[in-house]
Amino acid sequence: MVKIQIHPEKTMAILRFSGRSMEIRVQKNIQKLMTTLKNHMIEMKGEPVLMRYNSPFTPGFLRRNEVAIEINDLK
């Protein structure tokens, strides 16, 4: 069952990566994103999230994934 939820607008920092979204690979990319944000003194809010965009039948090298974390608005 698919459930649609509407969330308020927020600003997210995102790091895209390809391949299978195995836990170790996801954690590595989350750490890379968080380190980059810290190095640029960008304040993070909340917990990182994983977004997958392909079916399980898509070959690994064609898969698109993203890790994201909410940040303070940069305005």
FENHU-V515179 format. One record per residue. RES is the residue in one small letter. SS is DSSP state (hx for helix, st for strand, lp for the rest). Layout:
RES | SS
RES | SS
This chain:
m | lp
v | lp
k | lp
i | lp
q | lp
i | lp
h | lp
p | lp
e | lp
k | lp
t | lp
m | st
a | st
i | st
l | st
r | st
f | st
s | st
g | lp
r | lp
s | lp
m | lp
e | hx
i | hx
r | hx
v | hx
q | hx
k | hx
n | hx
i | hx
q | hx
k | hx
l | hx
m | hx
t | hx
t | hx
l | hx
k | hx
n | hx
h | lp
m | lp
i | lp
e | lp
m | st
k | st
g | st
e | st
p | st
v | st
l | st
m | st
r | st
y | lp
n | lp
s | lp
p | lp
f | lp
t | lp
p | lp
g | hx
f | hx
l | hx
r | lp
r | st
n | st
e | st
v | st
a | st
i | st
e | st
i | st
n | lp
d | lp
l | lp
k | lp
